[in-house]
Amino acid sequence: MSGSMKDLLGDTPAAEYFPAFQSHSAPSYEAARSIQKHIGPLHEKVLAYLRQTPAGATDEQIIEALGLGPSTVRPRRIELTQRGVIKDSGRYALTKSNRRATVWTLAQSERGPYSSAPPL
């Protein structure tokens, strides 16, 4: 791993970080609680894939490559985007359903360790 979970989450230790959830939904809260301990490894999987894919990838491509579900990958990509670790490339690619999707790439600073990213 190129950085620790504390690096990625700013001053929040990984054990204390709680992922976003829909406050009106008990299942959303339960899902966030169950994924909490897996956040660090999931962030790293997304980052590792994008490091291997310099041209970038859509959410759909990341989901397929990692073999994970959309409800697991998209929130992790959003968290990494909010931290400035991943960015919108300004390009689009077609999905399987022939719709345009954003191509995500590593932020320039993410070609190396990500400890300098701003806090969540």
Secondary structure by P-SEA (a helix, b strand, c coil): cccccccccccccccccccccccccaaaaaaaaaaccaaaaaaaaaaaaaaaccccccaaaaaaaacccccccaaaaaaaaaacccccccbbbbccccbbbbbbbccccccccccccccc
